[in-house]
Amino acid sequence: MKNVNTEFGLNIELITEGYPVISALMTIECSSCGYRRVFKNVFSFDKMDLVFVTIKIIDWMTCDRCGSLLNTKVEFNI
């Protein structure tokens, strides 16, 4: 089973055969204007470093509508 993210021209294989599969649910919200977006993805344990880098980048994102810092909530199902 393979999951390839082709959005923005990226081709990243997130599932490697033989590794346990982890599903993630990330919610990004703005407390000022009410903006909310939910992302779901599945990846294997060996790709966890890519997930942490992504979360660190998103944690410093600001809202396009009002400029406030976005709140990030991540749930993992192992």
BELRA-V17525 format. One record per backbone hydrogen bond with DSSP energy under -0.5 kcal/mol. CO is the residue of the C=O (numbers start at 1). NH is the residue of the N-H. Records with the same first field share a line. If there is no record, write none. Layout:
BEGIN
CO: NH / NH
END
This chain:
BEGIN
3: 5 / 14
4: 6
5: 12
6: 9
7: 10
10: 12
11: 13
12: 5 / 14
14: 44
16: 19
20: 45
22: 43
23: 77
24: 41
25: 75
26: 39
27: 73
28: 37
29: 31 / 71
30: 34
35: 30
37: 28
39: 26
41: 24
43: 22
44: 47
45: 48
47: 50 / 51
48: 52
49: 53
50: 54
51: 55
52: 56
53: 57
54: 58
55: 59
57: 60
58: 61
61: 70
63: 67
68: 63
71: 29
73: 27
75: 25
76: 78
77: 23
END
